[in-house]
Amino acid sequence: SDNSVVLRYGDGEYSYPVVD
């Protein structure tokens, strides 16, 4: 499936797509 992953850390966040 086509999902969005968001990593949250000290100064902000980073999002990226993942294909499962």
C-alpha positions as CSV (number, residue, x, y, z in Angstrom):
1,S,0.0,0.0,0.0
2,D,1.0,3.6,-0.4
3,N,1.3,5.3,3.0
4,S,2.8,8.4,4.5
5,V,5.3,8.1,7.4
6,V,6.2,11.0,9.7
7,L,9.2,10.9,11.9
8,R,9.2,13.5,14.7
9,Y,12.3,14.6,16.4
10,G,13.9,17.4,18.4
11,D,13.8,20.3,15.9
12,G,11.0,19.2,13.6
13,E,9.6,16.4,11.5
14,Y,10.3,14.6,8.3
15,S,7.8,12.8,6.2
16,Y,8.3,10.3,3.4
17,P,6.2,7.9,1.3
18,V,6.6,4.1,1.8
19,V,5.5,1.3,-0.5
20,D,4.4,-1.8,1.3
